[in-house]
Amino acid sequence: MREILFFAFRNNKLRIGLSIVLLFLLLGLFGPYISKYKDPLDYVGMGSQPPSKEHWLGTTTFGQDVFTQLVYGLRSSFFVGLVGGGLATLIGIIIGFFAGYEGGIIDELLMMLTNILLVVPTLALLIIVASYLPYRGILIQSIIIGFTAWPWTARAVRAQTLSLRTREFVNLARITGRSHLKIILFEIMPNMLSYIFMVFILQFGGAILAAVGLDFIGLGPTRGISLGLMMQNAVLWNAIQLGMWWWAIPPGLVITLVVGALYFMNTGLDEVFNPKLREM
């Protein structure tokens, strides 16, 4: 562990990515307490006002405070990333572990299900499911994303499990009579924790992007605000054409920075966990 921490603190990619993510995470957590306005959908002033002391990021066409919407939208995005990405990772590792370790008919059935979902366009499936729901909250959106984003994780974890199931320490545990579940939990999974953590980061960023895509085409939450909904409203009401850059640019820029920082973190973690890639 000390060795991992030593190289983690030395890795510039990991430090930069983590710093950006933590910055926006803190802004999402504490920004609503800093903002003068408590409801991001309230009409708090004149419309189309540029940034000022009263409205730090200006106002929308309807007089809503853009900064307030941004910090609440950050909360929504991190929630979707945590729940949607976490659910996709959990489903993927469960299916991947059991398919890779058990083999035989169980492996074939689980991989058949995985391959079916892999060939179905994820965005199209998300659109179909979301369009039939009368009410779409952030939690429902996160669950939908989580249940559609796990197949590639399952295949990746299965491949790693197949390589570990034939190792000597796994054979020794099998000889001692330990159950398959205990072997997976206490022998195989500890050797894949770093890999699982990196998979979760990728799923976290993917869930945020999937939510933005749904929001942008009008299938986001029916109540509340998110970064994707901010972008959709800005485009819908011609913010760029009207010169209201403070409404259109910040949500897109924040999404780019957060997702980019997550992938930057993932690259840095790969260098930390892989001795061949470590920076000395």
LINBELLIN-V212018 format. One record per pair of residues at least 6 apart in sequence whose C-alpha atoms are under 6 Angstrom apart, sorted by sequence separation. I is the first residue (numbers start at 1). J is the second residue. If there is no record, write none. Layout:
i=I j=J
i=I j=J
//
This chain:
i=51 j=57
i=59 j=65
i=214 j=220
i=271 j=277
i=272 j=278
i=51 j=58
i=59 j=66
i=271 j=278
i=50 j=58
i=58 j=66
i=99 j=107
i=49 j=58
i=57 j=66
i=49 j=59
i=57 j=67
i=48 j=59
i=47 j=59
i=48 j=60
i=216 j=228
i=47 j=60
i=48 j=61
i=215 j=228
i=47 j=61
i=215 j=229
i=234 j=248
i=47 j=62
i=47 j=63
i=212 j=228
i=216 j=232
i=46 j=63
i=45 j=63
i=44 j=63
i=43 j=63
i=44 j=64
i=43 j=64
i=42 j=64
i=227 j=251
i=40 j=68
i=40 j=69
i=114 j=151
i=31 j=71
i=28 j=71
i=28 j=74
i=28 j=75
i=205 j=259
i=84 j=142
i=88 j=146
i=92 j=150
i=96 j=154
i=100 j=158
i=83 j=142
i=84 j=143
i=87 j=146
i=95 j=154
i=84 j=145
i=88 j=149
i=92 j=153
i=93 j=154
i=96 j=157
i=97 j=158
i=100 j=161
i=80 j=142
i=84 j=146
i=88 j=150
i=92 j=154
i=96 j=158
i=100 j=162
i=93 j=157
i=198 j=266
i=138 j=221
i=137 j=221
i=136 j=221
i=136 j=222
i=89 j=200
i=85 j=203
i=85 j=204
i=85 j=207
i=81 j=204
i=84 j=207
i=81 j=207
i=81 j=208
i=77 j=208
i=76 j=226
i=73 j=225
i=73 j=226
i=73 j=227
i=57 j=246
i=21 j=258
i=17 j=261
i=17 j=264
i=17 j=265
i=13 j=264
i=14 j=265
i=14 j=268
i=13 j=268
i=8 j=272
i=7 j=272
//
